[in-house]
Amino acid sequence: MAPFLKSNQSDSKQSALPQTNLQKAMSPVISSQDRGFLYGDGIFETVRCRNGQLLLWALHRDRLVRSCEILFIPLRMDMLDQIISEAITHAPATDCILKIIVTRGEGGRGYAPPEEADATMVLQWHALPPGTDTASQQGIDCIYCDHPLSQNPVTAGIKHLNRLDQVMASLQLSRAAQNFPAIKEGLMCDVDGNIIEGTRSNLFAVINNTLCTPDLSRAGVQGVMRSFLIGHFKAAGIPLEIRAIRKQELSVASELFVCNSVMGLWPITRLLNLENNSANVQVQFPSRQMSAVARKALLEIFPL
Ligand SMILES: Cc1ncc(COP(=O)(O)O)c(C=O)c1O
């Protein structure tokens, strides 16, 4: 299902709407002139939906609004709220994913956006990727991806549609996983060799007995799950450093885990180095102490 809605569609019928408006909006056809398609001029959120409830919705909503503000995309949030609340009553499964995409819509001249943009909103339902919960319990292997993450202090943090870095890294990751199926995530660094995040996740590490997570002020996505966990660790009085983490530091890390708002969190068991079709263990992470604290916090808001 792919609801599609222009933000300037009449709101005069809104009271009668949800149903009609949502149905009207259920066209998967996006104009080839849409700036999201042409330039990646837009943002998205991927939200886990369980029993008709959106996990960490307030944090997703905040990031969505903030991202549109940073990109100067005018967004009718009242309308988006309305179609989302209607859409979740039609969730296709008790546990699934709602993807929300907002683009600047059509128009402008070349890259230059139109003075008055008319945002496009798209909702899509997706199934949960297989093995999500098994990996949370058993842990995963990971590799370093060769493709570096681009840096930009203005767009760092937001979940914009320009995801070529992740596409390139995921190509390497999927090839690695074909031969070594326990490899489920790839770590990505900036051009200076700082570890930033996973291809689709944020990272926490315990280094010299201190919990750390990479600074994302120049690159990476400020994940909703990361924000939730930072808030939880703070409230629990667990010291956490948000700082640049050099690649070499992982060799002395006792624990590593990645998180995102769909999979929750995955402990990393081993960091592998793939050479000549064989996998060498670069580092093993024996501890699960902090990921257990994080998991407990997560289960409190979203029992499995
Ligand atoms: C590149 C990247 N970083 C981090 C995340 C984690 O974000 P969130 O916790 O909001 O799902 C994602 C999620 O898809 C991502 O694609």
The ligand as an ORCA input file, in Angstrom:
! r2SCAN-3c Opt
* xyz 0 1
  C      22.236      5.592      8.166
  C      21.372      5.366      9.372
  N      21.837      5.703     10.583
  C      21.104      5.509     11.700
  C      19.840      4.950     11.627
  C      19.034      4.742     12.874
  O      17.961      5.635     12.888
  P      16.624      5.355     13.710
  O      17.016      4.966     15.103
  O      15.915      6.643     13.658
  O      15.902      4.245     13.020
  C      19.320      4.589     10.385
  C      17.998      3.998     10.265
  O      17.563      3.546      9.247
  C      20.105      4.810      9.228
  O      19.652      4.478      8.006
*
